[in-house]
Each structure stands twice: as structure tokens, then as C-alpha cells.
Amino acid sequence: MFEFAWPWIFILLPLPWIASWLLPAVTSQNSTALQVPFYEILQGSIAGSPQTVSTSWRWLLLFLMWLCLLTAAAGPQFLGEPQAVERAGRNIMLAVDISGSMAINDMRLKGRPTTRLNVVKHVADKFIKARQGDRLGLILFGTQAYLVTPLTFDRQAVADMLLDASVGLAGRRTAIGDAIGIAVKRLQKVPKKNRIIVLLTDGASNAGFITSDKAAEIAKQNHIKIYTIGLGGNQIYLGNVPIQTQTDLDEKSLQNIASITGGLFFRANNTSDLQRVYGEINKLETSKAQKAMYRPITEYFMWPLSAALLLSWLLILSTLWRAIIPRRARA
């Protein structure tokens, strides 16, 4: 259905005529501040001499320009048919470790050795895009924790910000407690139900102003459930050659965080494990979809606005043509 967003704008249609009737007429002055070589020609064109466009033609163009401007200002738009959008209503903060150890290449992706962070980006991207109807936010943490994306329905924006993350951007150490604290602060602003934190790390908390256990207690008080994921393989790849190594992952601490808040702890040694973990979280954190109705709107203001611009150029060019080109050149 076609309609105008602000149809009352059209009451301004007679405004130019009212203004010309109420305002005093412009009086000519003998002295001019700027001497123009062809001033007399332009003065004649402005005054409506025979060299210019006829008065009726000029007034018609001005009227059409004003009408087009009012039409654009009135907001012409087309309303589509009502459509239903399903929203599950979850509020999920993703807290992802980007400390120095996330650069260790003890993972494989598509058969090739790669870093832990690259695997997280690949797998978490699918998790983010699968959370249709949920609001997601992103926190990146190392020595410090930073809110990168507040809670939003724009899943693509969250995925893009995670994709742009780089190791060491927030420092080389790991502040798990601070990351949880920032996530809790952001989730306090939403309803108590459906508050979730998904925390992924490959190490032990060794930085920050608050301990991970204390942060978990605060999350529990705010009815926030935390799912923790411990990431890290047991082999570092030098080229394609695996070398046995150890990880600094503090599984006991992550288990405690999840236990305090009523969440779960998951261990991921490789890409397939991480994919399975995110799949399990998707199954656990589901809710009945709520349908919201909306009508798609297509705006058309640019068309009358473009027409007004075209008419203004037509008026200017026509006036200049008749003012500057001598009559005998047009004969």
C-alpha cells in the first residue's frame, strides 16, 4: 500500500505565495558592490525581460520544484504485507580469549595446521549465525577485557568483529574474571530470564582486578548462566610435524565457574570437538520462538527530490541561455 509518512506537509503548498504577499517587495539599488561585465544582461533576465524564459513558464517550473520538494518531505513510501519474525529472546554474551597463547598452532582446520584463534573464528561464526532471534554481544579479553559489540540482533556484525580480532590485541595474559564482570554488567540491563555467557579460553586466569570465582558468584546473583569452554590441543605443529606439548588450561577453575552459575564445562582438543561443543550449547539454550509482526517499508523520497534538482538545473540553464546568447545567434 502506497502512502505518505507525513501527509500534513502538503499544507505548506501555498507558503511561497503567502510569503510574497506578506513580505515587502525588493527595491532596486543604484550602487553595486561588485561590477559584473554582463550585469545589465543578467539584470534584464532576472527582471523578466524578453531575453529570459517567459514569466508563466518560469512560474510553472518554480511551482513544480516546490511541489516535488514537498512530496519528498512528506515521505512517500510503500508498505508491504505484514510478515512474522521469530525471536527466541535469548541474551548471549560471548567472551573470547585473545591472549598470546591463542596464537599456538596446535589445531588443524581443513587438514592444515592453524592457530587456536583461527579455529575459534571458524567455529564460532557458525554458532553466531545459528542463533536466529537471539541478541548477541562480544567481549574480547587478554590482560584487559573489552566490550567489542553490545547486545544486538545483528548477528553478522558480531561475526565480523570476531573475525577482525587478533592475538595480543588486549594483552598477552588472561583476565577471565574481568571478562565475566563486563558481561554481567551488560546483561544486568536485560530481563532476568535468558541471560547467558559463553566463555572460551585456553589458559588460566592470571590478570585482572577480580578473580574468576568471585565473578561467577556475581553472575549467579544476577541469574546469569555461564558455559565455559576450555580450548587447546596436546600437539604443536612445526609445518606438518606434530610435537607433543602441554597446555596451561585451568580446567578445574572453568568447571567451578560453570558449576556456580548452573552452566556446563566443555573441553575441546580440536576443531571437531569445538564444533560439537557449540552444537551442544545450541541444543541446551533453546526457547520457544516469539513471533513479532512487521511490515517492510520501501522509501521513494529520492525520486521527487531528484526531480526537483533536475527542474532547478533546467530553470538555471534556460535563464543563462536566454540571458547570455544574443538574439541574433538564436535566430
Helices and strands as residue ranges (DSSP letters): E 2-4, G 7-12, H 15-22, H 39-47, H 55-73, E 76-79, E 83-87, E 91-97, G 100-103, E 107-109, E 112-114, H 116-130, E 135-141, E 145-152, H 155-163, H 176-187, E 195-201, H 212-221, E 225-231, E 235-238, E 241-244, H 251-261, E 265-268, H 271-284, E 290-294, E 297-299, H 302-324, H 327-330
